[in-house]
């Protein structure tokens, strides 16, 4: 009798899975879109320029940057004893963040008497994109690596820096098509590469972009764009 009941229960479970009852099938959302959603929440909230009390300066709070970096749990920093900090550079025509791997939590503004050229040199020397690498051979590790390299500094952009704005879309730009149930972000491991396909909006257009990420160091990234919609030109 118990065996019969078990067989009936197993048959019921299989039927539910086949009919899609109790679980959504064909959803465009997955673990990769969830990751992007988490980064978007921080970018639209805590990762904003905030006045520093008692000064005429603003910054992006270190606690917010730490929370942001913790999302990249499949990456590792190859620079010993380094902190990932955010240095915000405003040249008067635009402002943008730079993530840097520094061995001290002190901002260069606090210890350097410098001109813009040496600031740029400091940013280049400590650029976190050179030190944050995949720590495992998995789809999520390569996706986080791609995101950090291409979209990781896409927040708190000011004025002319918006010409470089790009973001991952979390809804299909091609409305009404059968593809609207296909994954918004597709990640697949191939022999030598991880292939990532997603929709991107930038200053000029909306495109479907296919990235290839090498599965061995130096994890070279390639991209191919298929333009879906060209956008009206906006001047910042």
C-alpha positions in Angstrom: 0.0 0.0 0.0 2.8 2.5 0.9 4.5 1.7 -2.4 1.3 2.4 -4.3 0.9 5.8 -2.5 4.5 6.7 -3.2 4.0 5.9 -6.9 0.9 8.0 -7.0 2.7 10.9 -5.3 5.6 10.7 -7.7 3.2 10.6 -10.7 1.5 13.7 -9.3 4.7 15.6 -9.0 5.8 14.7 -12.5 2.4 15.8 -13.9 2.7 19.2 -12.1 6.2 19.7 -13.6 5.0 18.8 -17.1 2.0 21.0 -17.0 3.8 23.9 -15.3 1.5 24.0 -12.3 3.1 25.5 -9.2 6.0 27.0 -11.2 6.3 29.5 -13.9 7.8 28.2 -17.1 9.3 30.2 -20.0 10.0 33.1 -17.7 12.4 35.8 -19.1 13.8 36.1 -15.5 16.6 34.1 -14.0 19.5 34.3 -11.5 21.3 36.8 -13.8 18.4 39.2 -14.0 18.1 39.0 -10.2 21.7 40.0 -9.9 21.2 43.0 -12.1 18.1 44.0 -10.1 20.1 44.0 -6.9 22.8 46.2 -8.4 20.1 48.6 -9.8 18.5 49.0 -6.4 21.9 50.1 -5.0 22.7 52.3 -8.0 19.3 54.1 -7.7 19.5 54.4 -3.9 22.7 54.3 -1.8 25.2 54.8 -4.6 24.6 58.5 -4.9 26.7 61.5 -4.2 26.1 62.6 -0.6 27.4 65.8 1.1 30.2 65.3 3.6 29.1 67.0 6.9 31.3 70.1 7.7 32.8 70.3 4.3 31.9 71.6 0.8 32.6 68.2 -0.7 30.4 65.2 -1.5 31.2 61.5 -1.9 29.6 58.2 -2.4 29.5 56.6 1.1 32.0 53.8 1.7 29.3 51.6 3.3 27.3 51.7 0.1 30.4 50.8 -2.0 31.1 47.9 0.4 27.6 46.6 0.1 27.8 46.9 -3.7 31.1 45.0 -3.9 29.7 42.2 -1.7 27.3 41.4 -4.5 30.2 40.2 -6.6 30.7 37.1 -4.5 32.0 35.0 -7.4 34.9 37.4 -8.0 38.2 37.8 -6.1 40.7 40.6 -5.8 44.2 39.6 -6.8 45.8 42.5 -5.1 47.0 41.6 -1.6 45.3 43.4 1.3 43.4 45.7 -1.1 40.1 47.4 -0.5 37.7 48.2 -3.4 37.0 52.0 -3.0 35.1 54.4 -5.1 36.8 57.6 -6.2 34.5 60.2 -7.8 36.2 62.4 -10.3 34.5 65.6 -11.5 36.4 67.6 -14.1 33.9 70.4 -14.2 32.3 69.1 -17.4 31.0 65.8 -15.9 31.5 63.4 -13.1 31.8 59.7 -12.9 32.9 57.1 -10.3 36.1 55.0 -10.5 36.4 51.7 -8.6 39.9 51.3 -7.4 41.8 48.6 -5.5 43.7 50.4 -2.8 45.8 49.2 0.0 44.5 52.0 2.1 41.0 53.3 2.7 42.2 56.9 2.4 41.0 58.9 -0.7 43.7 60.5 -2.8 42.0 63.8 -2.1 43.1 63.5 1.5 46.8 62.9 0.9 47.7 64.2 -2.6 48.4 67.7 -3.7 47.9 66.9 -7.4 46.7 68.0 -10.8 44.2 66.1 -13.0 46.9 64.3 -14.9 48.3 62.6 -11.8 44.8 61.8 -10.6 44.2 59.9 -13.9 47.5 58.1 -13.4 46.5 57.1 -9.9 43.2 55.8 -11.2 44.9 53.8 -14.0 47.4 52.3 -11.6 44.8 51.2 -9.1 41.9 50.4 -11.5 39.9 47.6 -9.8 39.0 46.2 -13.2 42.6 44.9 -13.4 42.4 43.1 -10.1 38.8 41.7 -9.9 38.7 38.3 -11.6 36.6 35.1 -11.6 37.3 32.8 -8.7 35.5 29.8 -10.2 34.6 28.4 -13.6 30.8 28.9 -13.5 28.3 30.9 -15.5 27.6 33.3 -12.6 31.3 34.0 -12.1 31.8 35.0 -15.7 28.6 37.1 -15.7 29.7 39.0 -12.6 33.1 39.5 -14.2 31.5 40.9 -17.4 29.2 43.1 -15.4 32.1 44.5 -13.3 34.2 45.2 -16.4 31.4 46.8 -18.6 28.7 48.0 -16.3 30.3 48.1 -12.9 30.9 51.9 -12.8 27.5 52.9 -14.4 26.1 54.9 -11.5 26.1 58.5 -10.2 27.0 59.8 -13.7 26.9 63.6 -14.0 26.4 65.8 -17.0 28.7 64.9 -20.0 29.6 61.6 -18.4 26.1 60.4 -19.5 27.4 60.1 -23.0 29.1 56.9 -21.7 26.0 55.6 -20.0 24.9 52.0 -20.7 22.6 49.7 -18.8 21.2 46.2 -19.1 17.5 46.1 -19.9 15.2 44.0 -17.7 12.3 44.0 -20.1 12.2 42.9 -23.8 12.6 45.9 -26.1 10.8 44.0 -28.9 7.3 44.0 -27.6 4.8 41.5 -28.8 7.3 39.1 -30.2 7.5 35.4 -29.3 10.9 36.1 -27.9 9.3 38.0 -25.0 9.2 34.7 -23.0 12.9 34.0 -23.7 15.5 34.8 -21.1 16.4 38.5 -21.0 19.9 37.4 -20.1 21.3 34.1 -21.5 24.5 32.7 -20.2 26.1 29.5 -21.7 29.4 27.8 -21.1 31.2 26.8 -24.3 34.5 25.0 -24.8 36.8 28.1 -24.5 34.3 30.9 -23.8 31.3 31.8 -21.7 28.7 33.4 -24.1 26.4 36.1 -22.6 23.5 37.6 -24.6 21.5 40.5 -23.2 19.7 43.7 -24.2 21.6 47.0 -23.6 20.5 50.6 -23.8 23.1 53.3 -24.2 23.2 56.9 -25.3 22.7 56.1 -29.0 20.6 53.0 -29.3 19.0 49.8 -27.9 20.8 46.7 -28.9 21.0 43.0 -28.4 24.6 42.3 -27.4 26.5 39.1 -27.4 29.6 38.9 -25.3 32.3 36.3 -25.3 34.4 35.9 -22.1 37.5 33.7 -22.2 37.4 30.9 -19.7 41.1 31.3 -18.9 43.3 34.3 -17.9 43.3 37.1 -19.0 39.5 36.5 -19.6 39.4 38.5 -22.8 35.9 40.0 -23.5 34.6 40.4 -27.1 31.2 41.9 -28.1 28.9 41.9 -31.1 25.9 44.3 -31.3 22.6 44.0 -33.1 21.0 47.3 -33.1 17.2 47.1 -32.5 16.3 50.8 -32.1 18.3 54.0 -32.7 17.5 56.7 -30.2 17.0 60.4 -30.8 20.2 62.3 -30.2 20.3 63.9 -26.8 22.8 66.6 -25.8 24.1 66.8 -22.3 
